C-alpha cells in the first residue's frame, strides 16, 4: 500500500495546503483527495510540481507500507 505523507512535508516547509494547491495549479479539493490517500493515482507532472515547490524527492511524500 502507498501512504501519502504530504502533510508532514507541508508542516516542515511551513506551507498550507491551499498555498501548495495554488502553486502547483490544482484545486484544494483535489489536493485534499491526494493527501487523504483517496486518490487512485497521481500524474508524474503533478508529482514533479509538488517536489519542485516543496524542494523534496517523491520518496519524501510517498511511503510504501505492507498491505493490511
C-alpha positions as CSV (number, residue, x, y, z in Angstrom):
1,X,0.0,0.0,0.0
2,X,1.2,3.5,-0.8
3,X,0.8,6.1,2.0
4,X,0.9,9.8,1.3
5,X,2.9,11.8,3.8
6,X,2.3,15.2,2.2
7,X,1.1,16.7,5.5
8,X,4.5,16.2,7.1
9,X,6.3,18.0,4.3
10,X,3.8,20.8,4.4
11,X,4.4,21.3,8.1
12,X,8.2,21.1,7.5
13,X,8.0,23.7,4.8
14,X,5.5,25.9,6.8
15,X,3.1,25.9,3.9
16,X,-0.7,25.4,3.8
17,X,-2.5,23.0,1.5
18,X,-4.2,26.0,-0.1
19,X,-0.9,27.6,-0.8
20,X,0.5,24.4,-2.3
21,X,-2.6,23.9,-4.5
22,X,-2.3,27.4,-5.9
23,X,1.5,26.9,-6.6
24,X,1.0,23.7,-8.5
25,X,-2.2,24.6,-10.2
26,X,-4.7,22.2,-8.8
27,X,-7.8,22.7,-6.7
28,X,-7.6,22.4,-2.9
29,X,-10.2,19.7,-3.2
30,X,-8.0,17.6,-5.5
31,X,-5.0,18.1,-3.2
32,X,-7.2,17.0,-0.3
33,X,-8.1,13.8,-2.1
34,X,-4.4,13.2,-2.6
35,X,-3.4,14.0,1.0
36,X,-6.0,11.7,2.5
37,X,-4.9,8.7,0.3
38,X,-8.2,8.5,-1.6
39,X,-6.6,9.2,-4.9
40,X,-6.2,6.2,-7.2
41,X,-3.2,7.7,-8.9
42,X,-1.1,10.8,-9.4
43,X,0.3,12.2,-12.6
44,X,4.1,12.5,-12.8
45,X,3.7,16.1,-13.8
46,X,1.8,16.8,-10.6
47,X,4.3,14.9,-8.5
48,X,7.1,16.8,-10.2
49,X,5.4,20.2,-9.4
50,X,4.9,19.2,-5.8
51,X,8.5,18.2,-5.4
52,X,9.7,21.4,-7.0
53,X,7.6,23.6,-4.7
54,X,8.4,21.6,-1.5
55,X,12.0,21.1,-2.6
56,X,11.8,17.4,-1.9
57,X,12.0,13.9,-3.5
58,X,9.0,11.7,-4.3
59,X,10.1,9.4,-1.5
60,X,9.7,12.2,0.9
61,X,5.9,12.3,0.3
62,X,5.1,8.7,-0.7
63,X,5.8,5.7,1.5
64,X,5.3,2.0,0.8
65,X,3.8,0.0,3.7
66,X,2.6,-3.6,4.0
67,X,-1.0,-4.2,3.0
68,X,-3.5,-4.6,5.8
